[in-house]
């Protein structure tokens, strides 16, 4: 790898850390006047269409129609469930708390991967890590869960929606790992985003969300940011970083995103910041470390 490529790869990695950390703020602002599924549908339908058009104009070929069926399925899992769950859950949760809960996606990755044929067996150590991590989630949201009446129930529903989002990402990631795509990853992403957005538009339409949508300069700007920066720029940067840096290094963005999201939510939206959020984040990171750690050499032998 040349020094220029290495430098650009690290710039791309930093862009992913920063941009995806800010998308939680963008989603929270956009939700002020745009219902959750229409927000995701508009965002990804436009982003997928634009990305596909840009790649075709550059001479790239989209995947053949024979592959669009399973790409639509992956789009549903990764975009419709993944992003749709985040949008729906963030109606009831602070943007910073949402980012911290989503940071537990490695737990779902490990659990789902263990269920696939050939996946790594879920050992007692991994179960212990999962238990530690999810206890961090409980500690994080417990003050809000104990609220009386509808508020507490809404927080619980928001957390459940985020877990569905994590599960969708995990299933699609495990499937993708076992069915590697050799063609341009961006052309595949364009089709996945298109179908994911299309499915969310359908859900939003069935739920009657069109009657509740409106745009103003604040929410319109947030939507535009999510389309251009959050989808087009960040995903291209993520793909470039994955191509030139170790996956273990690139995956560290999941630790950086919550820090940025909590800081922005506190400073710009006035979201409450509690000391228990720091403790919960430490517990969650400890759980991830246990899950990802390898047993001693003698135990592996």
Secondary structure, DSSP 8 states (H G I E B T S, - for coil): --HHHHHHHHHHHHHHHHHHHHHHHHHHHHTTTS-HHHHHHHHHHHHHHHHHHHHHHTT-----GGGHHHHHHHHIIIIIIIIHHHHHHTTTS-HHHHHHHHTTHHHHHHHHHHHSTT-----HHHHHHHHHHHHHHHHHHHHHHT-STHHHHHHHHHHHHHHHHHHHHHHHHHHHHHS---S-HHHHHHHHHHHHHHHHHHHHHHTTGGGG----HHHHHHHHHIIIIIIIIHHHHHHHHHHHS-HHHHTTHHHHHHHHHHHHHHHHS-----HHHHHHHHHHHHHHHHHH----HHHH-
